[in-house]
């Protein structure tokens, strides 16, 4: 938790200086997800550090039946997951 506390506001600081459009994020994650097999809907996924939920949204768009668990330790990011069908765990994975 000490390391997590040290970087608690890192995402907010980083996002002010670097603007990445949603369409670029979506294209980036689509490129990754296109490598997954067609029967991927039957699997479970654990995402560590869900940030703003962009990967979770992209994953569930491709595989809506996938069981997704997201571990996100930054309380500032939890609101991004409202409306995303996943099991959200607010904890640090250090």
N, C-alpha and C positions, 0 to 999 in steps of 0.2 A: 503493500500500500504506500510506502514512502515514495517509490519511484512514480507511482500513479499520481500521488498528490503533487509531486514536483511538476508533472506535465499536465495537470488538470486543465489549464487554460490554453494549452498548446494549440488545440484545434482551432479555437476562436482566433488566436493570433495568426495562425497560418492562413486561415480562410480570408482574412482581411487583405493580406498581401498577394494571394494567389486566387484568381477567379477562374474556376473551371465550369464551363457551361454544362447544364444537365445533359444536353445532347451528346457532348463529348464523353461524359461519364457513361451514359447509356451505351454508346458505341463501343467503348472500352470493355464494359462488362459483357456485352453481347458477343464480342470477339472471344472472350474467355469461355463463355457458356456454350458457344457453338462447338467447342471441342468435346463437350460432354456427350455421352451416348444417348440415343433416342429414348431408351427405356429409363432415363434418369428420374422420371416421375416417381418411381418406386422407392427412392432412397431417402435417407435422412442426411441433413447437412448441419454442421456446427460451424458457425462463423464467429471468430474471435476478433473483437474490435469492429463493431458494425458501423461506427461513425454516423453518417447521416441516413443510412438505410438504403443507399443506392444499389448496392449489390443484392441486398435482400429483395428489393422490388424487382430487379432484373431476373433474379433466380426464380421467383414465384411467378413471373410472367411466362417464363419458359417451361417451368415445371410446377404447375399450380397444386399438384397433389403432394409435393415434396414436404417432408416434415422438417421445418427449419427452426433451429435454436440459435439465438444470437446472444453473445456475451458482450455487453458494452458497459464499461466502467465509468464513463464520463456522464454524470447526471445531466449535463447540458445537452446531450444528444438524445436522451430518451424520448423526447416529444416527437422526434422524427419518425418514430416507429408506430405512432398511432395510425390505425388503419392498415397496418401490415400484419398479415396472418402469420405470426411466429411466436415461439416461446422466447420471451425476452428476459434475460437475467442481468440485473444491474450489479455487476461485480467485476473486480479486476482479476486478470489472469496472469499474474506475475509468478 
